[in-house]
Amino acid sequence: MEIPRFFFVLLLLEVAFITFLASPVGSQNGSAVKVDVGLIHDWDTISGKMRNACMSLALSDFYANSNHTTQIVVHFRDSKSDDVDAASAAIDLLKNVQVQAILGPQASTQADFITDIGKKVKVPIISSATSPALSPSQNPYFIRAAYCSCAQAKAIAAIVKAFGWRQVVFIYENSNFGSGILPHLTDAMMEISVSVPDRSVLSPSADDDQIMGELSKLKTKQTRVFIVHLHPTSASKFFKKGVIGVKPYVPSSVQLNNFTRRWKSKAFRKQNPDMDGVELNVLGLWAYDSVTALATALEKVGSSGLKFNRTVNRKNSTDLDAIGTSEFGPLLLESIRNIRFRGLSGDFHIVDGELQPSAFQIVNVIGREETIGFWTEKYGISKIPNPKDTTVYSANKDVLGAITWPGGSTIVPRGWEIPAGKELRIGVPAKKGLEQFVNVTTDPKTNITNATGFCIDVFEQVMKSMPYHVPYKYIRYEIPQGENFPGYDDFVDQVFFGNFDAVVGDITILSNRSNHVDFTLPFTESGVTIVVPVKQDDRKNAWIFLKPLKKELWGTIAAFFVFIGIVIWVLEHQVNKEFQGPRHKQVGMVFWFSFSTLVFAHREKVISNFSRFVIIVWVFVVLVLTSSYTASLTSMLTVQQLQPTVTDVYDLIKNRDYVGYQDGSFVADMLKNMNFESRRIRNYSTLEEYDEALTKGSGNGGVAAIVDELPYLRLFLEKYCGKYTMVGPIYKTAGFGFAFPRGSPLVPDVSRAILNVTESDAMLNITIKWLWNETDCSQQDGTLAASDSLAPGSFKGLFIIVGASALSALLIFFCSFLNDNKAILASHVSIWQKLSALAKAFCEGKDTSRESQKPNVVSSEDAIMPEHHPPSPETSIADSPGQGVFTQDEGFSTKEPGILVRNNIPIPEKEVSER
């Protein structure tokens, strides 16, 4: 029977070949203690005959020398492939022969009841039954001399993971043999996140028609990876094409090669001359090693003084209680439950009654077995059984050899197919408004659903970018209007309920939705924010000239104007007549000189170099300030300022304003979680309704703001450019995506196709077609500043520079002033008197009106060679010509020879002589 093309199958190679020998062969040791051992197997099967030959050779090899204290005496019973006959044989051996151990049977159903009997009478049952339903941990008298079939589960899972398959189907036999491994396989698949959407159960006696019927059912499903667990007779009917399987690995050795030749030429062919085609397998080797293990355990326990006594009631041959219990069984059990030696099958290691698996061989069955790799629990998949060049677990398929897949292909199958003639049922949301994203219509004549819009064009472009053809059709799903009606969450849940194979549209990826479906990568920008109306245009405001600078900056500038005026007055007061005179004149000069620098209208001549330095720095600062003010005012008068009515969501909550959202959106729950009152949340469906509600305002039946996702708000602002703006933070979301069933194999391929589309020009063209052209209307930034006015912080550095310059000049000036008046500081008067004297010395230099009224004519010689007199404490630097402080440029000039003139006023001769 041929399996359908493109089906891929994993086969668990459960080979059911084990028999037992009829009698031991070997050297006879008369002093050895004879131990009765029962053998139960199916005599007429190939498996039974193989095991019989192997166990005969095992006994012959073990007792080849006379160096042993015990010897097994075999008592054969035929189970006739029947569970009841096997149980009867076990009771007969225990009751009438009083065996100390039983080898077999192999069938799990036969071993199940016999192990319970062994536990009752305390006799070890050594069986090669592989069903996980039989466990040495539950029945200590059960010794498994074969790998438990559950040991293959991890190896199979490693292969599935290596090839990246996401779904598998179990095909198993309806028996304990078939179903016993399912829990372990299921757990192994769950560990690698592989789902099992379907299972197929076959009868052990299924014929070709029944098997073909099951295959036809599987053909209608998507999954094409099958894990098969059948007996060889059923498996031979099931497979006609290549498969991958795992089987216990048997390392090659000289002893194994010699034994194989002996088994073929002597033991098996001698007993079965008509079975030339039978090959020795691992179950025969396990039979050989199990006999060796039993004989070895007997040698450890047995001695010449040991008696084998059993309490048996022979009168009642049908009563199990009459069998009694074995006194020797517990001793033998303790010896054989934990034993290890190098056998023909490799490392034969029994731990707590369970044979430990070492390695599995991965084979490609294409009419014959070809080894393509190995698997161990420690190293994973590898080229050799025990790699020594790595210590890391591997699930890399590249280390496997060449594989021929079903249909003769060498290309790795993706593990699933869309069944022939089937189209994916794609759900699309039908709702009012925002048709630019999704618009669903139904032809009344054909009842065919058509869908258009931005999201639909993206989906169709993604399907064109898929590496294979995906047939699909749209199915309409009505999104009812109203706050209390189901929304998009229920729409997405239709995938989970199996009503759709996928849903597409303006579906936001949310964590609660991802609990039921798998989303693709997003294909739009993400985020939720607020749109509010802008304030009235301030260009008509009579006081707009004050808005370029903040109040704080206005105050700072005014303070620095006064400060700089005071600094210049202090520096110029003693040397510059312009800064002398009555007090009201000096106060006026402080403000006039400082503020006149604002328009660079100051004409007063400054004399002190310190003043010149401070003014240069201050004029630069004034230049920067006036330039910035001019630029900001120009911007306000020429460019419309879009100032929001509210700045963030907390203003809305504090003001108890009404807010709007899109009908059916998750934003309603989001607003409630942000402590908005339910009665202050209003739902709308169209952009026109958004505009109408915002125009009315919160107090007139409308709303103060609209809260929605960025794609919708971008479209809204595109339509109503300049009337509204986005404010506040952007609350992140994952964006729009397509939803598929959990574990769908389409999701990775669709996500990769989305990346290809979004990185191409196709996405830009779709966006321009349905949403906006960014060159038509400038996009509004979602984070507008609260004000465009300039703040003090923008000029902090300049103010620090001019302040430091002015303070430095004052410090140097006062140090010089104190040095010139050190006589006052050295006088023996009180501090207050010293301060008064210093103040008088400073202030006297400002009033020179009396001196200017006394002309003094001196000779040119006297003018050139003035007498030097030490200055009195009351004399300022300006009145001490001998120090050469004043020059012609500093306010002194000579009008006539012999006459000393100061500031164009002659100095009286008497005053000059006094000086």
C-alpha positions in Angstrom: 0.0 0.0 0.0 1.4 3.4 -1.0 1.3 6.3 1.4 0.1 9.6 -0.2 2.8 11.7 -1.8 4.4 14.4 0.5 3.4 12.5 3.6 6.3 12.3 6.0 6.4 9.7 8.7 8.5 9.0 11.8 8.6 5.3 12.7 9.2 4.0 16.1 10.9 0.7 15.3 9.3 -1.6 17.8 10.6 -5.0 16.6 8.7 -7.7 18.3 11.2 -10.6 17.9 12.0 -12.6 21.0 11.8 -16.3 21.8 13.2 -18.6 24.4 15.2 -21.8 24.4 14.0 -25.2 25.3 16.9 -26.5 27.3 20.4 -25.3 28.4 23.5 -26.6 26.6 27.0 -26.6 28.1 29.3 -28.3 30.5 27.7 -30.1 33.3 29.0 -29.4 36.9 27.7 -32.1 39.2 28.3 -30.0 42.3 26.5 -27.0 41.0 23.2 -26.1 42.6 20.4 -26.6 40.1 18.0 -23.6 39.9 14.6 -24.1 38.2 13.8 -21.2 35.8 10.6 -20.9 33.7 10.6 -19.8 30.1 7.4 -18.5 28.5 7.3 -17.4 24.8 5.4 -17.9 21.6 7.1 -20.9 20.2 5.7 -20.8 16.7 6.7 -17.2 15.9 9.9 -16.0 14.3 10.5 -14.0 17.4 10.2 -17.0 19.6 12.5 -19.1 17.5 15.1 -16.4 17.4 15.1 -16.0 21.1 15.2 -19.7 21.7 18.4 -19.9 19.7 20.0 -16.9 21.4 19.2 -18.1 24.9 20.5 -21.6 24.1 23.8 -20.1 23.1 23.9 -17.9 26.1 23.5 -20.8 28.5 26.1 -22.8 26.5 28.6 -19.9 26.7 28.1 -19.1 30.4 28.4 -22.7 31.5 31.2 -23.6 29.1 33.5 -24.1 32.0 32.9 -25.9 35.3 33.8 -22.9 37.4 30.3 -22.1 38.7 28.3 -22.9 41.8 24.8 -22.8 40.3 23.2 -23.9 37.0 20.0 -23.0 35.4 17.5 -25.7 34.7 15.1 -24.5 32.0 11.4 -25.3 32.0 9.7 -24.3 28.7 6.1 -23.2 28.3 4.4 -22.0 25.1 2.1 -19.0 25.5 0.6 -19.6 22.0 0.3 -15.8 21.5 -2.6 -15.8 24.0 -2.7 -13.8 27.3 -4.7 -16.5 29.1 -2.4 -19.3 28.0 0.6 -17.2 29.1 -1.0 -16.7 32.6 -1.8 -20.4 32.9 1.8 -21.3 32.0 3.1 -19.0 34.7 0.8 -20.5 37.3 1.8 -24.0 36.3 5.6 -23.1 36.6 5.2 -21.5 39.9 2.9 -24.1 41.5 4.1 -27.3 40.1 7.7 -26.7 39.1 8.5 -24.1 41.8 10.7 -22.0 39.6 12.8 -19.3 41.2 12.5 -16.9 38.2 10.6 -16.6 35.0 12.1 -15.4 31.7 9.4 -13.8 29.5 7.0 -13.2 28.0 7.8 -10.5 25.5 4.2 -9.3 24.9 3.3 -6.5 27.3 -0.3 -7.7 27.6 1.0 -11.2 28.7 3.6 -9.8 31.0 1.1 -7.4 32.7 -0.7 -10.2 34.6 2.3 -12.5 35.1 4.3 -9.7 36.8 1.4 -9.3 39.3 1.6 -13.0 40.1 5.4 -12.7 40.4 5.0 -9.9 42.9 2.5 -12.0 44.9 4.8 -15.1 45.2 8.0 -13.0 45.3 9.5 -14.5 42.1 11.4 -12.1 39.7 9.9 -11.9 36.2 12.6 -11.0 33.6 10.8 -9.7 30.5 11.5 -7.7 27.4 8.1 -6.1 27.4 8.5 -2.5 26.4 5.2 -0.9 27.3 5.6 2.1 29.7 2.4 0.8 31.5 4.7 -1.8 33.1 7.0 -0.2 35.5 9.7 -1.7 37.8 9.0 1.2 40.2 5.4 0.0 40.7 6.3 -3.7 40.7 9.7 -4.4 42.0 9.6 -8.0 40.9 9.4 -6.9 37.3 12.8 -6.7 35.6 12.7 -5.1 32.1 15.5 -6.5 30.0 14.8 -4.2 27.0 14.6 -0.5 26.4 11.3 1.0 27.5 9.5 2.4 24.4 9.2 5.7 26.2 13.0 6.0 25.9 12.5 6.7 22.2 10.2 9.7 22.8 13.1 12.2 23.4 14.9 10.9 20.4 11.9 11.4 18.2 11.3 14.9 19.7 14.9 15.8 18.9 14.4 14.9 15.2 11.1 16.9 15.1 12.9 19.9 16.6 15.9 19.6 14.3 13.7 19.9 11.2 11.5 22.7 12.7 8.2 21.0 12.5 5.4 22.6 14.6 2.7 19.9 14.4 2.6 16.1 14.4 0.0 13.4 14.3 0.2 10.2 16.3 -0.7 6.9 14.6 -0.7 4.0 16.9 -2.2 0.6 17.6 -5.3 0.3 19.7 -3.6 -1.8 22.4 -1.5 -1.4 25.5 1.5 -1.7 23.2 0.4 1.2 21.1 -1.2 3.6 23.6 1.3 3.1 26.4 3.9 5.4 24.9 1.4 8.2 24.1 1.8 10.1 27.4 5.6 10.1 27.0 5.4 11.2 23.4 3.0 14.0 24.3 5.2 15.3 27.0 8.2 15.2 24.7 6.3 17.2 22.1 5.2 19.8 24.7 8.8 20.3 25.8 9.7 21.5 22.3 6.4 23.4 21.8 5.0 21.1 19.1 1.3 20.5 19.0 -0.6 17.3 18.3 -3.8 18.4 16.4 -4.9 14.8 15.5 -4.5 11.2 16.3 -5.2 8.1 14.3 -5.9 4.8 16.0 -5.6 1.5 14.0 -6.9 -1.9 15.0 -4.1 -4.5 15.5 -5.9 -6.6 12.9 -6.6 -3.7 10.4 -6.6 -4.7 6.8 -5.5 -2.7 3.7 -8.9 -1.0 3.2 -9.0 0.1 6.8 -5.5 1.5 6.7 -6.3 3.3 3.4 -9.4 4.8 5.0 -7.3 6.3 7.8 -4.8 7.6 5.3 -7.6 9.3 3.4 -8.8 11.0 6.6 -5.3 12.3 7.3 -5.0 13.6 3.8 -7.8 16.1 4.5 -5.8 17.6 7.4 -2.9 20.1 7.2 -0.3 18.2 9.2 2.1 15.9 7.3 4.4 14.7 10.0 3.3 11.3 11.4 4.7 9.5 14.4 3.8 5.8 14.0 3.9 3.2 16.7 2.8 -0.2 15.4 3.8 -3.8 15.5 5.9 -4.9 12.5 3.0 -6.8 10.9 0.8 -3.6 10.8 3.8 -1.3 10.0 4.7 -3.4 6.9 1.2 -2.7 5.5 1.3 1.0 6.4 4.7 1.9 4.7 5.7 1.7 1.1 7.8 4.9 0.9 10.9 6.3 2.8 10.6 7.1 6.5 12.9 8.1 9.3 13.1 5.8 12.3 15.0 5.2 15.5 16.1 2.0 16.9 18.5 0.9 19.7 22.1 1.2 18.7 24.3 -1.9 19.0 28.0 -1.2 18.9 30.1 -3.5 16.8 32.5 -5.9 18.5 34.5 -9.1 17.8 32.3 -11.0 20.2 29.1 -9.9 18.4 30.5 -10.8 15.0 31.5 -14.3 16.2 28.2 -14.8 17.8 26.3 -13.7 14.7 28.2 -16.3 12.6 27.5 -19.0 15.2 23.8 -18.0 15.4 23.3 -18.2 11.7 25.4 -21.4 11.0 24.5 -23.5 14.0 21.8 -22.4 16.5 19.1 -20.9 14.4 19.5 -22.6 11.1 20.0 -25.9 12.8 16.7 -25.6 14.6 14.9 -23.8 11.7 16.4 -24.8 8.3 13.5 -23.3 6.4 14.1 -19.7 7.6 17.2 -18.5 5.8 16.0 -14.9 5.5 15.7 -14.2 9.2 18.3 -11.7 10.5 19.5 -11.4 14.1 18.3 -8.2 15.8 18.7 -6.4 19.1 15.8 -8.3 20.8 17.7 -11.5 20.2 20.8 -10.0 21.7 18.8 -8.7 24.7 17.5 -12.3 25.2 21.1 -13.5 25.2 22.2 -10.8 27.7 19.1 -11.4 30.0 20.1 -15.0 30.4 23.7 -14.0 31.2 22.4 -11.5 33.7 20.2 -14.1 35.4 23.0 -16.6 35.6 25.4 -14.0 36.9 23.0 -13.0 39.6 22.5 -16.6 40.7 26.2 -17.0 41.0 26.3 -14.0 43.4 23.5 -15.4 45.5 24.0 -19.2 45.3 26.1 -21.3 47.7 26.3 -25.0 48.6 24.4 -24.4 51.9 21.5 -22.5 50.3 18.1 -24.3 50.3 15.3 -23.5 48.0 12.2 -24.1 50.1 8.8 -23.0 49.2 5.5 -23.3 51.0 3.1 -24.8 48.5 -0.3 -26.3 48.9 -0.6 -28.8 46.1 -4.2 -29.8 46.9 -5.7 -26.7 45.3 -4.1 -26.2 41.9 -6.3 -23.3 40.9 -5.9 -21.2 44.0 -3.1 -18.6 43.7 -2.9 -18.4 47.5 -1.9 -22.1 47.5 1.3 -21.3 45.6 2.9 -19.7 48.6 5.9 -17.4 48.4 9.5 -17.8 47.5 12.2 -17.5 50.2 14.9 -17.2 47.6 13.2 -14.7 45.3 13.9 -11.6 47.4 17.6 -12.5 47.5 17.7 -13.1 43.7 15.8 -9.9 43.1 18.3 -7.8 45.1 21.1 -9.2 43.0 19.6 -8.7 39.6 17.7 -5.4 40.0 21.1 -3.6 39.8 23.6 -5.3 37.5 26.0 -4.1 34.9 28.3 -5.9 32.4 29.4 -5.7 28.8 27.1 -7.9 26.8 26.5 -8.6 23.1 24.1 -5.6 22.9 26.6 -3.3 24.4 26.5 -1.8 27.9 23.9 -4.0 29.6 23.0 -1.9 32.6 20.0 -2.5 34.8 19.1 0.1 37.4 16.2 -0.5 39.7 14.9 -3.2 37.4 15.1 -1.0 34.2 17.5 -1.5 31.4 19.1 1.9 30.7 19.2 3.1 27.1 22.6 4.2 25.9 22.2 5.4 22.3 19.7 5.3 19.4 20.5 4.8 15.8 18.6 7.1 13.3 17.9 5.3 10.1 16.3 6.2 6.8 14.1 3.3 5.6 13.9 3.2 1.8 13.4 -0.5 1.2 16.5 -1.0 3.3 17.9 0.7 6.4 20.5 3.3 6.0 22.1 4.9 9.1 22.1 8.7 9.0 23.0 9.6 12.5 22.7 8.8 16.2 21.0 10.3 19.3 22.0 10.1 22.9 20.4 11.9 25.9 23.6 13.6 26.7 24.8 14.8 23.3 21.6 14.9 21.2 21.9 14.3 17.5 25.4 13.5 16.3 27.3 11.7 13.5 28.8 9.2 15.8 27.3 7.5 18.9 29.6 9.1 21.5 31.1 12.3 20.2 34.1 13.4 22.2 34.6 16.8 20.6 31.6 18.4 22.2 29.8 18.6 25.5 26.8 20.6 24.2 23.5 19.0 23.5 22.7 19.3 19.8 19.5 19.3 17.7 21.1 20.2 14.4 19.8 18.4 11.4 22.8 19.3 9.3 24.9 16.6 11.0 22.6 13.9 9.6 23.4 12.0 6.5 21.5 12.3 3.2 17.8 11.5 3.5 15.3 10.3 0.9 11.9 11.6 1.8 8.5 10.1 0.8 8.0 10.5 -2.9 11.8 10.1 -3.6 12.5 13.8 -2.8 15.7 15.0 -1.1 14.1 18.4 -0.1 13.1 18.6 3.5 9.3 18.8 3.7 7.9 21.7 5.7 5.7 19.3 7.6 2.2 20.5 6.6 0.1 21.1 3.5 -3.1 22.8 2.7 -5.4 19.9 1.7 -6.3 19.8 -2.0 -9.4 21.7 -2.8 -9.6 23.5 0.5 -9.4 27.2 1.0 -8.4 29.0 4.2 -11.4 30.7 5.8 -10.3 34.3 6.4 -12.5 36.3 8.7 -12.8 40.0 7.9 -14.6 42.6 10.2 -17.6 44.4 8.8 -18.3 47.6 10.7 -19.3 51.2 10.2 -16.7 53.8 9.4 -13.0 54.0 8.7 -13.4 52.1 5.4 -9.9 53.2 4.5 -8.6 50.3 6.7 -11.2 47.6 6.0 -14.3 47.8 3.9 -16.4 44.6 3.6 -19.2 44.1 1.0 -21.2 41.1 0.0 -22.6 40.4 -3.4 -26.3 39.8 -3.0 -26.5 37.6 -6.0 -23.5 35.3 -5.4 -23.2 35.8 -1.7 -19.5 36.2 -2.2 -17.7 38.4 0.3 -15.3 41.1 -1.0 -12.9 43.1 1.1 -10.9 46.2 0.3 -8.8 48.7 2.3 -5.3 49.2 3.6 -5.2 46.1 5.8 -6.7 43.9 3.0 -4.2 45.1 0.5 -1.3 44.4 2.9 -2.7 40.9 3.5 -3.0 40.2 -0.2 0.5 41.5 -0.9 1.8 39.2 1.8 0.1 36.2 0.3 1.7 37.0 -3.0 5.1 37.0 -1.3 4.6 33.6 0.3 7.0 30.9 -1.0 4.0 28.7 -1.9 0.4 29.2 -3.0 -2.1 29.7 -0.2 -5.8 29.5 -1.4 -8.2 31.5 0.8 -11.6 33.1 0.8 -13.1 36.0 2.8 -15.9 35.4 5.3 -17.8 38.4 6.7 -18.0 39.0 10.5 -20.3 41.7 11.7 -18.9 44.0 14.5 -22.0 45.3 16.3 -22.1 48.9 17.4 -22.4 49.9 21.0 -20.3 49.9 24.2 -22.0 46.8 25.6 -21.7 44.7 22.4 -18.9 42.3 21.5 -16.0 43.9 19.7 -12.7 42.8 18.2 -11.9 40.4 21.1 -14.9 38.2 20.1 -13.8 38.5 16.5 -10.4 37.2 17.3 -11.8 34.4 19.4 -13.6 33.0 16.4 -10.2 31.6 15.3 -9.9 29.8 18.7 -13.4 28.4 18.3 -12.5 27.0 14.8 -14.9 29.2 12.9 -12.1 30.8 10.9 -8.6 29.6 9.8 -7.4 33.2 10.3 -8.7 36.8 10.7 -7.3 39.9 9.0 -8.0 43.6 9.3 -7.2 46.4 11.7 -6.6 44.0 14.6 -4.3 45.2 17.4 -1.9 42.6 18.9 -2.8 42.4 22.6 -1.5 40.1 25.3 -5.0 38.9 26.3 -5.8 38.0 22.6 -2.5 36.1 22.2 -3.6 33.7 24.9 -6.0 32.1 22.3 -4.3 32.8 18.9 -0.9 33.3 17.4 -0.2 36.7 15.9 2.1 37.5 13.0 4.6 40.3 13.2 2.9 43.7 13.1 2.6 45.6 9.8 1.8 49.1 11.2 3.2 51.5 13.7 2.1 51.1 17.3 0.7 53.3 20.1 -2.3 55.0 21.5 -2.4 58.7 22.0 -4.8 61.7 22.3 -6.1 64.2 19.8 -7.5 67.6 21.1 -8.5 70.9 19.4 -5.9 73.6 19.1 -6.2 77.0 20.8 -7.4 80.2 19.1 -4.7 82.0 17.0 -2.7 84.3 19.2 -1.7 86.6 16.4 -4.7 88.8 17.1 -3.6 89.3 20.7 -2.7 92.9 21.6 0.0 91.6 24.0 1.6 89.1 21.7 4.8 91.2 21.8 5.3 89.9 25.4 4.9 86.2 24.5 8.3 85.5 22.9 9.9 85.6 26.4 8.6 84.0 29.5 7.9 86.1 32.6 10.9 84.7 34.3 13.2 85.7 31.5 11.7 89.2 31.4 12.4 89.6 35.1 15.9 88.2 34.7 16.7 90.7 31.9 15.3 93.6 33.9 17.4 92.7 36.9 20.5 92.4 34.9 19.9 95.9 33.3 19.7 97.4 36.8 22.7 95.4 37.9 24.9 96.4 35.0 23.9 100.1 35.4 24.9 100.0 39.1 28.3 98.3 38.2 29.0 101.0 35.5 28.1 103.8 37.9 30.5 102.4 40.6 33.3 102.0 38.1 32.8 105.5 36.5 31.7 107.6 39.5 35.1 108.9 40.6 36.6 109.4 37.2 33.7 110.5 34.9 31.8 113.7 35.4 28.8 112.2 33.5 28.3 109.9 36.5 28.6 112.7 39.1 26.2 115.3 40.3 23.0 115.3 42.4 21.7 112.0 43.6 18.6 112.1 41.4 20.9 112.6 38.4 23.0 109.7 39.4 20.0 107.4 39.9 18.7 108.4 36.5 22.0 107.8 34.9 22.1 104.2 36.3 18.8 103.3 34.6 19.3 105.4 31.5 22.8 104.2 30.6 21.9 100.5 31.2 18.6 100.4 29.4 19.9 102.6 26.5 22.2 99.7 25.6 19.1 97.7 24.7 18.9 99.8 21.5 22.6 100.7 21.5 21.6 104.4 22.1 24.1 105.2 25.0 26.3 108.2 24.2 28.0 108.7 27.6 31.7 108.4 27.4 33.2 105.8 29.7 36.7 106.2 31.0 37.5 103.2 33.1 38.9 100.2 31.3 36.9 98.0 33.7 33.7 99.7 32.5 34.6 99.2 28.9 35.2 95.5 29.5 31.8 95.1 31.3 30.0 97.0 28.6 31.5 94.9 25.8 30.3 91.7 27.4 26.9 93.2 28.2 26.3 94.5 24.7 27.0 91.1 23.3 24.4 89.6 25.6 21.9 92.2 24.7 22.6 91.5 21.0 21.8 87.8 21.5 18.7 88.5 23.5 17.3 91.0 21.0 18.0 88.6 18.1 16.3 85.7 19.8 13.3 87.9 20.7 13.0 89.1 17.2 13.1 85.6 15.8 10.6 84.3 18.2 8.2 87.2 17.7 8.5 86.8 13.9 7.6 83.1 14.2 4.6 83.9 16.2 3.4 86.5 13.8 4.0 84.6 10.6 3.4 80.9 11.5 0.2 79.6 13.0 0.8 78.1 16.5 -1.1 74.9 17.2 -1.3 74.9 20.9 -3.4 72.2 22.5 -6.4 72.9 24.8 -5.1 70.2 27.2 -1.6 68.8 27.5 -2.1 65.2 28.7 -4.6 62.6 29.9 -4.4 63.7 33.5 -5.8 67.1 32.6 -8.8 65.3 31.2 -9.2 63.2 34.4 -8.8 66.2 36.6 -11.2 68.3 34.7 -13.7 65.4 34.5 -14.0 65.9 30.7 -15.7 63.6 28.3 -13.4 61.6 26.0 -14.2 59.6 22.8 -12.9 56.4 21.4 -13.5 54.1 18.4 -16.5 51.8 18.7 -15.5 48.2 19.4 -11.9 49.1 20.3 -9.9 47.9 23.3 -9.3 51.6 24.1 -12.4 51.6 26.2 -11.0 49.1 28.7 -7.7 51.0 28.6 -9.4 54.3 29.6 -11.3 52.6 32.4 -8.0 51.2 33.7 -6.7 54.8 33.7 -9.5 55.8 36.1 -11.8 57.4 33.6 -15.4 57.2 34.6 -17.5 54.9 32.4 -20.2 57.5 31.9 -17.6 60.0 30.6 -16.4 57.7 27.8 -18.3 58.0 24.5 -17.9 55.8 21.4 -17.8 56.9 17.8 -17.5 55.1 14.4 -16.4 57.6 11.8 -13.9 60.4 11.4 -16.8 62.8 10.8 -18.2 61.8 14.2 -14.8 62.5 15.8 -14.8 66.0 14.3 -18.3 66.8 15.3 -17.8 65.6 18.9 -14.5 67.6 19.3 -16.2 70.7 17.8 -19.0 70.6 20.3 -16.7 70.2 23.2 -17.1 68.3 26.5 -19.7 70.7 27.9 -22.0 70.6 24.8 -22.6 66.9 24.3 -19.3 66.3 22.7 -15.8 65.4 24.0 -12.7 67.2 25.0 -10.4 64.7 23.4 -10.3 61.5 21.2 -8.2 58.6 22.4 -7.3 56.1 19.7 -4.5 54.3 17.9 -1.9 56.1 15.9 -3.0 54.9 12.4 -6.5 56.2 12.9 -5.4 59.5 14.4 -2.9 60.0 11.6 -5.7 59.6 9.1 -7.9 62.0 11.2 -5.3 64.7 11.3 -4.7 64.2 7.6 -8.3 65.0 6.9 -8.6 67.9 9.4 -5.2 69.3 9.0 -4.5 72.3 11.4 -7.7 72.0 13.4 -6.5 69.4 15.9 -3.2 68.1 17.3 -1.8 65.2 19.2 -0.6 65.7 22.7 0.7 63.7 25.6 2.7 60.5 25.7 2.2 57.6 23.2 1.1 54.5 25.1 2.8 51.6 23.3 1.0 48.8 21.7 2.2 46.1 19.3 0.4 47.4 16.2 -1.9 45.6 13.7 -1.3 41.9 12.9 -3.0 38.9 11.5 -4.3 36.2 13.8 -4.0 32.4 13.2 -4.7 29.4 15.4 -2.2 28.5 18.1 0.7 26.5 16.7 -0.3 27.2 13.1 2.7 26.5 10.8 1.7 29.4 8.6 2.6 32.1 11.2 6.4 32.0 10.7 6.1 32.1 6.9 3.5 34.9 7.0 5.7 36.9 9.4 8.7 36.6 7.1 6.5 37.7 4.2 5.3 40.7 6.2 8.9 41.8 6.6 9.5 41.5 2.9 6.5 43.6 2.1 7.1 46.3 4.7 10.7 46.7 3.5 9.6 47.1 -0.1 8.0 49.9 -2.1 4.8 48.0 -2.1 4.0 49.1 1.5 4.6 52.8 0.6 2.3 52.5 -2.4 -0.4 50.9 -0.3 -0.1 53.6 2.4 -0.3 56.4 -0.1 -3.3 54.7 -1.8 -5.4 54.3 1.3 -4.2 56.5 4.1 -2.2 59.6 3.3 0.5 61.2 1.2 3.0 62.7 3.6 3.8 65.5 1.1 0.3 66.8 1.0 -0.1 67.9 4.6 2.7 68.2 7.2 2.4 65.5 9.9 1.8 66.7 13.3 4.2 65.7 16.0 2.6 63.8 18.8 4.5 65.6 21.5 4.0 69.4 21.1 5.7 71.7 23.6 3.5 73.4 26.1 4.7 76.8 25.0 7.0 78.4 22.4 8.2 81.2 24.7 11.8 81.4 25.5 12.9 80.5 29.1 15.8 81.7 31.2 17.4 78.4 30.9 18.1 79.0 27.2 20.4 81.9 28.2 21.8 80.7 31.5 25.3 80.6 30.1 25.2 84.2 28.9 23.9 85.5 32.2 26.7 83.6 34.1 29.3 85.1 31.8 28.1 88.7 32.1 27.6 88.4 35.9 31.0 87.0 36.4 32.6 89.7 34.3 30.8 92.5 36.2 31.6 91.0 39.6 35.3 90.6 38.6 35.5 94.2 37.6 33.9 95.4 40.9 36.3 93.2 42.9 39.4 94.6 41.2 38.1 98.1 41.5 37.4 97.8 45.2 40.8 96.3 45.9 42.4 99.2 44.1 40.2 101.7 46.0 41.1 100.2 49.4 44.8 100.2 48.5 44.6 103.9 47.7 42.9 104.6 51.0 45.0 102.3 53.2 45.8 105.2 55.5 42.2 105.2 56.5 42.3 101.5 57.1 45.5 101.9 59.2 44.1 104.7 61.4 43.2 104.0 65.0 39.5 104.6 64.9 36.4 102.4 65.1 35.3 100.3 62.2 32.2 102.5 61.7 34.4 105.6 61.5 36.6 103.8 59.0 33.6 102.9 56.8 32.3 106.4 57.0 35.7 107.7 55.9 35.9 105.3 53.0 32.4 106.2 51.9 33.2 109.9 52.1 36.4 109.3 50.1 34.4 107.5 47.5 31.6 110.1 47.4 33.8 113.2 47.4 35.2 112.4 44.0 31.7 112.7 42.5 31.1 116.3 43.4 33.7 118.7 41.9 31.5 121.7 41.4 33.4 123.9 44.0 36.7 123.1 42.4 35.5 123.9 38.9 34.5 127.4 40.0 38.1 128.4 41.0 40.2 129.0 37.9 44.0 128.6 38.4 46.5 129.8 35.9 49.9 128.3 36.3 53.0 128.5 34.2 53.7 125.9 31.6 56.7 124.9 33.6 54.6 124.4 36.7 52.1 122.5 34.6 54.7 120.3 33.3 56.7 119.9 36.5 54.1 119.9 39.3 55.2 119.6 42.9 54.8 116.3 44.5 52.9 116.2 47.7 51.7 113.1 49.5 47.9 112.8 49.0 45.8 113.2 52.0 43.2 110.5 52.9 40.5 112.8 51.6 42.2 113.2 48.2 41.1 110.9 45.5 43.1 109.4 42.8 41.5 111.7 40.3 42.8 114.8 42.2 46.4 113.6 42.4 48.2 114.7 39.2 51.5 113.7 40.5 50.4 110.1 40.0 49.8 110.6 36.4 46.4 109.0 36.4 44.6 111.4 34.1 45.7 112.0 30.5 44.4 114.3 27.9 42.2 111.4 26.6 40.8 111.0 30.1 39.2 114.4 30.2 42.2 116.8 30.7 43.4 119.3 28.0 45.6 122.3 27.9 44.0 125.4 26.5 46.8 127.9 27.0 50.4 127.7 28.1 50.8 127.9 31.8 47.1 127.4 32.5 46.0 123.9 33.7 42.5 123.1 32.4 40.3 120.1 33.6 37.2 119.2 31.6 37.4 122.5 29.7 37.2 124.5 33.0 40.4 126.3 34.2 41.7 125.4 37.6 42.3 128.3 39.9 46.0 129.0 40.6 45.5 129.0 44.3 43.9 125.6 44.2 46.8 124.3 42.1 49.4 125.7 44.5 47.6 124.1 47.4 47.8 120.8 45.7 
